[in-house]
Amino acid sequence: MVYPWGDKRRFNSYAGYFKRTFGGRVQKLTINAGFTCPNRDGTVSTGGCTYCKNDAFNPSYCTPQKSITQQLNEGIEFHALRYRRAKNYLAYFQAFSNTHASVEKLKELYSEALSHPGVIGLVIGTRPDCIDFEKLDYLEELSKNYYISVEYGVESCYNRSLESINRGHTYDQSIWAIEETARRGINTGAHIIFGLPGESREEMLSQAAILSDLPLTSIKFHQLQIFSETEMEKQYMETPGKFSLFEMNDYLNFVVDFLERLNPNFVIERFTSEAPPWHLVAPKWGLLRTDQLLTKIEKILEERNTWQGRFLEMNIW
């Protein structure tokens, strides 16, 4: 069976999307450009998100002490052996909130990345309260000549959850940012965390329908992980009963349940997250990598003979 997104995989994969869009593999190169966040620097709050530890997912070559050009060069070298087929690259501004600066500063940083040979576009990770019309005007202009994707940290559709993790913005702000970005023809992504304290399985699952109404290009989600030296670690140690962390098999089956209810037009960037074991307090799923967990998810999809968007009544079916 060939699914609506054009291939035989049971979900609308990022790899398939890149192949359709670019004709082959494109590698994202992570950059730490030295940004901070408005809930860290006092703009809206201090302390940052209670779960956040950027060191847990930032590649070792990424540090703001290095120029963007140097980080890109080292990133290409880092990925050369594992992804030999990649000829083109996307500069991935990942650490913290990468539109939390003036347009003039953004132009300086983004222009340096786009001037690098082989870089054909940008992926910009940010928050919905760090975008405005002036920045969107600039990104819209860039998108006429480059691939531009803005990934918003939505994290949850429920304001009580956002407040509990000191996120500093509301879900309504996420809706505004996503709709305004997509309206300009800019690729628009969202990031969601499953397992935030106080959210029931039913509430988490209900987010599939809520998110499916948004004009998203792509979505990524992963299990809540508790990292050392974070505020959430303190909360977990003091009141572990308030947390309902996923066991691995339960999470993988939950992801399949979620996919069945999710808009099939959404490209799935990632299902799970991995981190170095010395950062991770819980849950500990052994040494399985994201690609190994993806294999398990695809096996469940096959065993259940199901696929992304199966439960949605959409015109494309």
N, C-alpha and C positions, 0 to 999 in steps of 0.2 A: 504493500500500500504506500502510495506517495501522499504525504500529508499537505495541507494547504500552504505551508511555507516552502514546499518545493523539493523535499527529499524524504528519505525513508526513516530518518530518526524520529522518535516519538515525541520530541519536543523541538521547539524552534531554537536551534543551537547558535551560539555565538560564532563558532567556527564555520557553520553553514552560511550564516549571515555575511561574514567577511568574504567567503568564497563567492557568494552571489554579488556582493557589492564591489569587490576589488579583483575578482578573478583568481585569487590565491590567498596564501597566508599573509597576514599582517600582524606584526608583533607590537604589543604595547610596551613602552619603556617607562618605568616609574621614575618620577622626579620629585624631589623634596626642594621646593623653591623658597622655603623659609616663612611660609604663611603661619598665621595663628588662627584662632576662632573667636567669634564674638562672645561666646560663653566661657572664654578663657581670659580674654584681655580686658574684661569689664564693660565692653560695649553693651551687652545684655546681661551678663553674669560673670562669675569667676569659677574656677575649678574644673571646667570642661565637663563633658559627659561622664557619668559615673563609671562607665565600662571602658573608657577609652585608654588605650596604650599604643601609640603609633609605632613604637619600637617593635611591637609584636608582629607587624606585617610589612614593615618597610625593608626592602632589600639592603644589604650591608653597604652597597656602593652609594646609596642615597643619603646625602647630607647637605644641608644648605651652605656649608663651608665651601663646597665645590660649585663651580659654575654649572649652569644648565648644560652647556656644551660638553663639559667633562662628564657629567652624569649620563648624558646620552651616549657618549663614546664608550664609557664603562658598561652601560647597559647593553649595548650591541655586543660587546665582547663577552659579557656574562651569559647572554642567550645564544651565542654563536654555535656552540656545540649541541645544545638541546634542540634548537629550532633552526636547522640549517636552511630550510626552505624560505625563510622570511627574507624578503628583499626590501620591503617597505615597512615603515614604523610609524606608530602614533605616540606622541609625547604625552605621557599620562601624568598630569599634575594631581598627585594623590594625597599627600600628607596634609591633614588639617583642611582649612576652607580656602580653596584656591581662586576665589573671586573676592576675598576679603581684603581689598586694597583699592586704590584709585584706578580709574581707567588708564591713566598715564603709566602707572606701574605695571598694570596688566599688559599693556602694549609692549613695554620693554621686555618682559619675561616671555610672553608668548611669541614675540617676533624672533627672539634668539632661538627658541625651540624650532620654529618653522623654517628658519634659515639653515638648519642642519641638513646635509645631504641624506636623502632617504626618508626624511620625516614628511609625511603627507597630510598630517592633521593633528588635532589635539583631542584628548579626553580630559575633561576638567571636573574633578570631584569637588563639590561644594555643598553649601546649605541653602535652603530656600529663602532665608533672610539675608543672604549675601549677594543678591542679584537685584538689579533695578533696570529701568528703561535705558539708561545710558550704556550700561554694560551689555545689555541685550542688543542694542543698536550696533555696537562694535562686533560682537560675536556673529551677528547676522551678516555683516560685511565680510568677515573672515570666511564664513560658510559658503560664500560664492566661489571661492577658489581652493578651499581646503575642506577636509572632513573635520567637522566640529561636533563633539558630543559633550553635553553637560549632564553630569550625574549628580542627582540631588540625594542627600542623606535624609530620607523621609523617616525611616526607622519604624514608625508605627502610625496607624490611622487613628489612634486613640490619644486624645490630648492628656488624659490622666497619666498614661504611660510616658509620654514625652516630658511631662512635668516631673515625674518620679525619677527620671534619669538625667535631670538638669539639662535637657536638650535646648531649651531657650527659644523655641519657636513652636507654632501650632500646626496642626494638619491643614488648616485653611491656608496658611502661608505656603505649604507644599503644593496645594492645588493651584494657587495663583502662579507660583513660579513655573510649574510644569506646563500649565496652559499657555502662559505668555511665551515661554521658550519654544514650545512646539508650534505655536501660531506663526512664528517667524521662519519655520522650516528647519530649525536646528534640531539635530538628533538629541533626544531627551531620555535620560535614564533615571531610575529610582533604586534606592537601596533600602531593604527591609530586614529587620532582625526578628527571628522567631524565638520565643521563650522569655520575653521581657517579664519581670516580676508583675504578678497580678493579672496577666492575660490568660484566659482559659483557652483550651484547644479550640473551642467553638468560635471564640472571638478572633483568634489568629486565623482560622480557616475562613471566616467571613470577610477578611481583608482581600481575598481573591476577587470577590465581586466588586468591592469598593474600588480597588485599584484598576480593575478591568475597564472602568468607565473613563479612565484618564488617557490623554493622547501620548502615551509613552512609546518610545522606540524599543527600549530595553529595560530589563529589571534584573537585579541581583539580590539574593537573599542568603542568609546563613544562620546557623544556630548561635544562640547567645553563648559567648565564652567569657569566663571570668578570669581576668589577668591579674597577676601579682602587682602590688603597689598601686592599686586603683581604689577609688572610693567604693566601688561595688565589691571588691574583695573584702573590705571592712564590713560591709553590710552582710555579705554572705557568711562570714565567720561569726558575726553576732547573732544573726537570725536566719540560719540556713533553711528553716521551714517556709520562708516566704518565697523561696525559689523552687521552681519546678523545671529543672534542667532536663533536656532531652537525653535519653539513652540513644545510642546510635541507630538501632533498628527501628525504634519508634519514630525518630526524626526522618529517616529515609522514607518510611511509609507515609508520614505526614506530608512530606514534600510532594509525593505522588498524588495524594488527596488534593493538595493545593493546586497542582498543575492541572488536574482535571477541571477545575473551576476557573482557570485563568485564561484571559484573552489570548487566543492563539497567534495574534499578530505581534505579541511581545517577544522580543528576542531574549533568551535566558542567558545571562552572562555567567552566573555562578550559582550553585546550589548550597555549597558548604564553605567553611573557612578553616584554614589550618594555621597554626602558629608554632614557633619553637617551644618545645616542652618546658624549657626553663621559665617561660613567661606564663604558662597556663596553670591555673589553679583547678578549674573544672569547666566542663566535663572532660575527662580524659578518655579518648577513644583509641588509645594505642598509637601506633605510628602510621596509620592509614593516611595517605595523601588525598587531596581533592579529586585527582583523576581516578583513584581507586574507589572512592565513594561514588563518583559519577557512574562508574561501571555497575555498582550495586543498584543505583537508582534505575538505570536503564534495564537491568534484569527484572526489577520489580514491575516496571512499565510493561515489559514483555509478558511476564507471568500473569499479570492482571488484564492483559490485552487492552490497555488503555493508553491515552495520549493527552497532550496539552489541549485544553479547551473542550474536552469530550462532553462535559456536562452543560456547556453553554449553547443556547439556541441562537446561533448567529447565521447570517445570510450566507457565509462562506461555506457552510456545511452542506 
